[in-house]
Amino acid sequence: MREIIRIHTGQAGIQVGNSCWELYCLEHGIQPDGQMPRTGTHRQLFHPEQLISGKEDAANNFADNCTGLDQVRKLADNCTGSGLGSFLLERFSANYGNKSELGFTIPPSPQVILPDNFKEDKIQKVISGTLRLQTEFVHYDLFLTSKGGAGILLDKKGHILTNAHIVSSPFNFKVQGGTLALRWLPASRVLANFEGREQYDATILSVDVGNDLALLRVDESVIKPSNIPCEFSKDIPGRGEDFFVVGHPHDLTPFNVKKGHLSNPSRRFPHSLNYMDPAVEFLELDVMAAPGFSGGPLSTAEGLVFGVLHAGIQEIATSYGIPVANIESFLGRM
C-alpha cells in the first residue's frame, strides 16, 4: 500500500479538496464522521498535525504558507523541512519528478474594468438580438465541412446580417487553359439560434464577398418578443474609446461579451486576401476575438451597433471590423 500526500491550498483548494474526499468516500465506501477539514464531515481523514491555518487573511499569509511548505517537505522526505520555504513551489516538479501527481488548479478570474457609462441592460439588448450560426458545406468531392459564427437580427421579419465567409466557402478550380480560378460556394445548410434556444434553418438571400457581408433570413415565427433587433449607431467611437463585441468563441454557449478599444477607424486589412475588395477600409480593434465572434455585433456601451466583426489576428492580438457605413451600403442594395 502506498502513502499519498494531498495538499489543499487556499479557500478554493480546500473546497475542491473537500469535494474530492467526498468522491473518494463514495467510490470506496468510506464512512466519515465528523464541514471543513478540521471540523467538518471528513475531519477524521486528516492527520491533526498536518492541518495548518493562517493567522490572518490570505493577503498576509506568506510566512504561514512557508510553514505549510516546510510541512510538505517534512512528509515527503521524512526530515525537518527547514530551509525549504516558498522555494518548494517553484521546485516541486524538479524535486519530486518521480512522484505521481494529481492536481486540480483553479486559475484566478481576470478582473474586468467596465467603463463608467456601461449599461448592462443595453448590452443585454444586443445579446438578445445576436444569433449563433452553424453552416455546412458539401464540396465538389463530396467532402463535408462546417463553420461557425454569429449574426445580428435586423428586424422582426427574421433578416440576419453576418459575414460572407461564414455562409460561403472558396475553392479553386481549373478553367480552360489550366489556369486556377476562385469560386465561392454557398453553404448547403445554415442553422441559426438565439441564446438558449433551438436551431432553425436560415436562407441565404445575398452575399457580398468583397465587403464580407451576407444577408440571411429565418422564419419570423421564431422571433420572440424578447429578441430585439439591433439599433445602428450613426457614429463610430473615437480612437481609444471602449466598445463591446458579442459572440460564442469556439462554439461555446452562452454568448461571451468582450471589451476592447478602437485603435483606428480606417485601416486596410494587412493580409493579402484575394477575395476582399482592396479598397475596403476596416475598423482596427484592440481586442482578440476568437473564432465564433465573426459576424458578431460591435456595440457601444449604450447598446448601439457601429459595426460587425470581420476577423482577428492572434499573433498581434488585433481584430478588424466592418463599419456601419459599409453595412448600410450593402443593405441599401437589397
Secondary structure, DSSP 8 states (H G I E B T S, - for coil): ---------HHHHHHHHHHHHHHHHHHHT-------TTTSTTGGGS-GGG----SS-GGG-HHHHHHHHHHHHHHHHTS--TT-TTHHHHHHHHHTTTS----------------TT--HHHHHHHHHTEEEEEEEEE-TT--EEEEEEEEEE-STT-EEEE-HHHHEEEEEEE-TTS-EEEEEEE-SEEEEEETTS--EEEEEEEEEGGGTEEEEE--GGG--TT-----B-SS---TT-EEEEEE-GGG-SS-EEEEEEEEEEEE--SS--TTS-TT--EEEEES---TT-TT-EEE-TTS-EEEEEEEEEGGGTEEEEEEHHHHHHHHHT-
